[in-house]
Amino acid sequence: MPVMRTAMMNTLITIMAMIITATIMIIPRMTMGTIITITTTSIATTPTIVTATSMLMTTNEPVGAGDLAEREAAALYRLMTWLSPAFPVGGFSYSSGIEWAVEAGDITDIATLADWLDAMLSDGSGFCDATFLVQAYRAAEAGEDASLSDIAELAAAFVPSRERQLETTSQGRAFIDISRAAWDTDGLDAIVTACRTPLVYPVAVGVVAAAHGVPLAPTLHAFLHALVSNWISAASRLIPLGQTDSQRVLVKLEAAVAVTANRALNATLDDLGSATFRADLASLRHETQYTRLFRS
């Protein structure tokens, strides 16, 4: 009996060695991500079981070239450039009346700043600028020169003070000039000429995005994000705020940016209006403020 058991064990060991040898020969031919699992039970009762399990490995796999279409990548690249703080439209020079609001004590900390900017975004110049951008984009895209001219004229007349007029027209002119010089495209000159009036900043962004075929919705969201970021940047130097607190305010306004963008996408020129009289008053009083860091 012991001799028989020894012979059986030797046979099983030989079989196991053959299986392992075959497995080693197979491994180089398997695709990356295949895991070899060897489960061994009692040699005397059950032969060795060899299983090969295929597993999807994602850590080091290259991203497919089709994950972001070429057109989408180009649009994203241009939006990130045009609405970056580094794009030289001079936005850092303006505070949109926030400087006076800080001096008057209306804005003193994170909470009051977030409330002030939320109102400006939802019920003031933020919503109005977003609506003008949408309407200008659609008119330019459709080639409706007469409508685009009316929109540009109304947008220029809609700002509440001389300094705000200087702010938005200066940035609009700079945006158009730099776009022509570095990002020119067919049809842009004709669109700008059709406006027959200096373009305010949101209208300029709208017509340039339309001329380049950049989709409207991401253009609008990027514009509002840049607008809010510039307001927070001004406030951070005036209150002052640290970098982390500035980011906290930006987080608080994320939902308001999305809501304002959606409202503007569904609004018409008849929906334009402002309910931020205190902010408008701040932009007017800034003109005579004795000590100033900003131009508005």
Secondary structure as UniProt FT lines:
FT   HELIX           2..26
FT   HELIX           27..29
FT   TURN            32..33
FT   STRAND          34..39
FT   TURN            43..45
FT   STRAND          49..54
FT   HELIX           65..67
FT   HELIX           70..82
FT   TURN            85..86
FT   HELIX           91..93
FT   TURN            96..97
FT   HELIX           98..103
FT   TURN            104..105
FT   HELIX           110..123
FT   HELIX           125..142
FT   HELIX           145..157
FT   HELIX           162..182
FT   TURN            186..187
FT   HELIX           188..195
FT   HELIX           201..212
FT   HELIX           216..238
FT   TURN            239..240
FT   HELIX           243..252
FT   HELIX           254..265
FT   HELIX           269..271
FT   HELIX           277..285
FT   HELIX           286..288
//
